[in-house]
Amino acid sequence: MMVPVRCFTCGKVVAEHYEEFLKRVEKKEDPKKALEDLGIERYCCKRTIFSHVDLVDEILRYKV
């Protein structure tokens, strides 16, 4: 599904950082450091990014 555009708690825009975060984590960078480098420091914003599950590929297999 789509990455949440804003944090559910504080309303900060987090979607613009999601792809960069994934690239850094795939390169074995520490997730905590990657988020802080991207400017995401609040716990609620980190939760929004960590808890997102990308299900687009799963959903596209099914037809209505």
C-alpha positions, 0 to 999 in steps of 0.5 A: 500500500502507499506509504503514509504521507504524514505521521499519524500522531504529529502530522510531520511529512514522512513519506518523502523519506521512505525510499531513501530509508529503505536504500540505506537499510539495504546497504546495511546502515543502522536504521536508527542512524539513517532515520536521524540523518533524514531528519526523523527524530520523533518516536511517533514518526519512526513508528510510522515508517517502521510499521509500514508494510509494503503490500502493493506486490501482493495485492497486484496478483489478484484481479477483481 
